[in-house]
């Protein structure tokens, strides 16, 4: 496949890591996983959310801002060089220092020549127990977008974005063939026994529904392992446009999923399940309101 929007078969690599306290080690291991995936035939490689460190938002700590970098910067440059060297597309989520006092959770897409194909700044910012992201991240201003690459047109949203059908729809409407979700989601251990199975099921079901509603492939790259008060649940996966899970990682081991996706299936699915055709765009104006019962 040589043209960015042409249908064809591409192999995705979804990297599920276990992070350590050493940023250098995390980045080096990510680059090694890119090398390994490329050698195994991957065309597009997606890393998990904020892969370069322990998840920083479990408390409101001003010292964590020291981990942020500009883009380009050392970590993003390492991804760019890996993409160029291996001739693959790389998606990495980074703690971006845009300017003094202005920080984002930003996913960068590097094309197979190492150049930036595009960047997406996380739009939905959570504020929940152990996920105090509003303290750190300014909501994104890129809008929902997709980027042409050597191996297809890719849309990227980040973690909390995955719960919002509007985000998936708008990204798909820009022509995305695959939606990627770099993720850092897990259980609060004292809730796991009672709610854990339902929480994980809801997470996966939501993204599979995005695949079905929009007729696209979906890939979620989560992390695994215990960090502070969170047990990240892994279970990274890839879904086809019918919502079938093509591959799923374990809950508790580092893994790289390699999944072949036939992009020509998108047109087949959309012509059999013509949800985009039958949308009543003339009737959806109220979606821009906060609530209607008022």
C-alpha positions in Angstrom: 0.0 0.0 0.0 1.6 3.3 -1.1 -1.2 5.9 -1.1 -2.5 7.2 2.2 -6.2 6.7 1.6 -6.1 3.5 -0.6 -7.7 0.4 0.8 -5.4 -2.5 1.5 -4.0 -4.8 4.2 -2.0 -3.2 7.0 -0.6 -4.7 10.1 -1.1 -2.9 13.4 1.1 -3.3 16.5 -0.5 -2.3 19.8 2.1 -2.1 22.5 1.0 -2.8 26.1 3.8 -1.9 28.5 4.5 -2.0 32.2 6.1 1.4 33.2 9.0 2.0 35.5 10.2 5.1 37.4 13.0 5.6 34.8 11.9 7.7 31.9 15.0 6.8 29.9 14.3 3.1 30.4 10.6 3.5 29.4 11.6 5.3 26.2 14.4 2.9 25.4 12.0 -0.1 25.9 9.3 1.6 23.7 11.8 2.1 20.9 12.9 -1.5 21.3 9.3 -2.6 21.0 8.9 -0.5 17.9 12.0 -2.2 16.4 10.6 -5.7 17.3 7.2 -4.9 15.9 8.6 -3.5 12.7 10.8 -6.6 12.2 7.7 -8.8 12.7 5.9 -6.9 9.9 4.0 -4.1 11.6 3.2 -1.0 9.5 1.5 1.1 12.3 2.6 1.0 15.9 0.6 2.5 18.8 2.0 3.1 22.3 -0.1 3.5 25.4 -1.0 6.8 27.0 2.0 8.7 28.5 4.1 5.6 28.0 7.3 7.4 29.0 6.7 7.4 32.7 4.5 6.3 35.6 1.0 7.7 35.3 1.5 11.2 36.8 -2.0 12.2 37.7 -2.7 10.2 40.9 -2.2 13.3 42.9 -1.9 17.0 42.4 1.8 17.5 42.5 3.6 20.5 40.9 6.8 18.5 40.6 5.2 16.3 38.0 5.3 19.2 35.5 9.0 18.7 35.3 8.3 15.5 33.3 6.7 17.4 30.5 8.6 18.2 27.2 8.1 20.4 24.2 7.3 18.8 20.9 9.8 18.3 19.3 11.8 17.3 22.3 13.9 14.3 23.4 11.1 11.8 23.7 9.3 12.8 20.6 12.6 12.9 18.7 13.2 9.3 19.7 9.9 8.2 18.3 10.5 10.1 15.1 13.9 8.5 14.6 12.4 5.0 15.3 9.7 5.6 12.7 12.2 6.8 10.1 14.7 4.0 10.8 12.0 1.3 10.7 9.9 2.9 8.0 6.7 2.5 10.1 4.0 4.9 11.4 4.4 5.5 15.2 1.7 6.9 17.5 2.9 8.2 20.9 1.1 10.0 23.7 3.2 12.6 25.4 3.1 15.1 28.3 3.5 18.2 26.2 4.9 21.5 27.5 3.4 23.9 25.0 4.5 27.0 26.9 4.9 28.2 30.5 1.8 27.1 32.4 0.3 25.5 29.3 0.4 21.7 29.2 -1.4 19.1 27.2 -1.8 15.4 26.9 -0.8 15.1 23.2 -0.7 12.2 20.8 1.7 12.6 17.9 1.6 10.6 14.7 4.9 10.1 13.0 4.8 9.0 9.4 7.1 6.3 8.0 9.7 8.9 7.0 9.9 10.2 10.6 8.1 13.5 9.9 5.0 14.5 11.9 1.8 13.6 10.1 -0.2 15.3 12.8 -0.9 15.8 16.5 -4.0 15.6 18.6 -4.4 17.2 22.0 -6.7 15.3 24.3 -10.1 17.0 24.4 -11.9 15.3 27.3 -10.0 15.8 30.6 -11.2 13.7 33.6 -11.1 14.6 37.2 -11.8 11.4 39.2 -10.1 9.7 42.2 -6.5 9.0 41.1 -7.1 10.6 37.7 -6.6 14.3 38.5 -5.9 15.3 35.0 -7.6 18.7 35.1 -4.7 19.8 37.4 -2.2 19.0 34.7 -3.7 19.2 31.2 -5.4 22.0 29.3 -8.2 20.7 27.1 -7.1 20.3 23.5 -7.7 22.8 20.7 -7.0 20.6 17.7 -10.5 19.4 17.3 -11.2 15.9 16.2 -9.0 15.0 13.2 -7.3 12.3 11.2 -4.0 12.2 9.4 -2.9 10.7 6.0 0.1 8.4 6.4 1.9 5.9 4.2 -0.3 3.1 5.5 -3.7 4.7 5.8 -5.6 7.6 7.2 -5.5 7.5 11.0 -7.6 9.1 13.7 -6.3 9.4 17.3 -8.2 10.1 20.5 -6.8 9.6 24.0 -8.2 7.6 26.9 -11.1 9.5 28.4 -12.1 10.5 24.9 -13.0 6.9 24.3 -16.2 7.2 26.3 -17.7 9.8 24.0 -19.5 8.7 20.8 -19.4 12.3 19.5 -15.5 12.2 19.5 -15.4 8.9 17.6 -18.1 10.1 15.1 -16.4 13.4 14.3 -13.0 11.7 13.9 -14.5 9.1 11.6 -16.1 11.9 9.6 -12.7 13.3 8.8 -12.0 10.1 6.8 -10.2 8.0 9.5 -10.0 4.4 8.6 -8.6 3.3 12.0 -9.3 5.0 15.4 -6.5 4.6 17.9 -6.9 5.1 21.6 -3.7 5.4 23.6 -5.0 4.6 27.1 -4.1 4.4 30.8 -7.0 2.9 32.6 -7.2 0.6 35.5 -9.0 -0.6 38.7 -9.0 0.9 42.1 -8.0 -2.3 43.9 -10.6 -2.0 46.6 -13.3 -1.8 44.0 -12.0 -4.5 41.7 -13.8 -7.5 43.1 -17.2 -5.9 43.0 -17.0 -3.7 39.9 -13.9 -4.7 38.0 -15.5 -7.1 35.4 -18.3 -4.6 34.7 -15.8 -1.7 34.4 -13.6 -3.5 31.9 -16.6 -4.8 29.9 -18.0 -1.3 29.6 -14.7 0.1 28.4 -14.3 -2.5 25.7 -17.9 -2.4 24.7 -17.9 1.4 24.2 -15.0 1.3 21.8 -16.4 -1.7 19.9 -19.6 0.3 19.5 -17.5 3.1 17.9 -16.2 0.6 15.4 -19.7 -0.5 14.5 -21.4 2.9 14.4 -18.7 4.3 12.2 -17.6 1.3 10.2 -13.9 1.6 11.1 -11.2 -0.4 12.8 -10.5 0.5 16.4 -7.3 -0.1 18.4 -6.8 0.5 22.1 -3.3 0.5 23.7 -3.5 0.3 27.5 -0.8 -0.2 30.0 -0.6 -3.0 32.6 0.8 -3.4 36.2 0.3 -1.8 39.5 1.3 1.9 39.9 0.6 3.6 43.2 -3.1 3.2 43.9 -4.1 1.9 40.4 -3.9 -1.5 38.9 -3.9 -1.0 35.1 -6.0 -3.6 33.5 -4.2 -4.1 30.2 -6.5 -6.0 27.8 -5.4 -3.9 24.8 -7.4 -4.9 21.8 -8.2 -4.4 18.1 -11.7 -4.5 16.7 -12.9 -4.7 13.1 -15.7 -2.5 11.7 -18.3 -5.1 12.7 -17.2 -4.8 16.3 -15.5 -8.2 16.4 -12.4 -8.3 18.6 -9.5 -9.5 16.3 -7.0 -9.8 19.2 -6.9 -9.0 22.9 -4.0 -8.8 25.3 -4.0 -10.2 28.8 -4.8 -8.2 31.8 -1.5 -8.5 33.6 1.4 -9.0 31.1 3.4 -6.8 28.8 2.5 -7.7 25.2 2.6 -6.4 21.7 -0.4 -7.4 19.6 0.2 -7.8 15.9 -3.1 -7.7 13.9 -3.6 -7.6 10.2 -6.5 -5.3 9.1 -8.0 -5.3 5.6 -9.0 -1.7 5.0 -11.2 -2.7 2.1 -13.6 -4.1 4.6 -14.6 -0.6 5.6 -16.6 0.0 2.3 -18.1 -3.5 2.5 -19.3 -3.0 6.1 -20.6 0.6 5.4 -22.6 -0.5 2.4 -24.2 -3.4 4.3 -24.8 -1.4 7.5 -25.3 2.1 6.0 -25.3 4.0 9.3 -23.5 7.0 7.8 -25.9 7.1 4.8 -28.9 7.1 7.1 -27.9 9.8 9.6 -30.4 12.6 9.9 -28.0 15.4 10.1 -30.9 17.9 9.7 -32.2 16.7 13.1 -29.1 16.7 15.3 -28.7 20.3 16.1 -29.6 19.9 19.7 -26.4 17.9 20.3 -24.6 21.2 20.7 -26.7 21.9 23.8 -25.7 20.8 27.3 -29.1 19.4 28.2 -32.6 19.5 26.8 -35.0 18.8 29.7 -34.5 22.3 31.0 
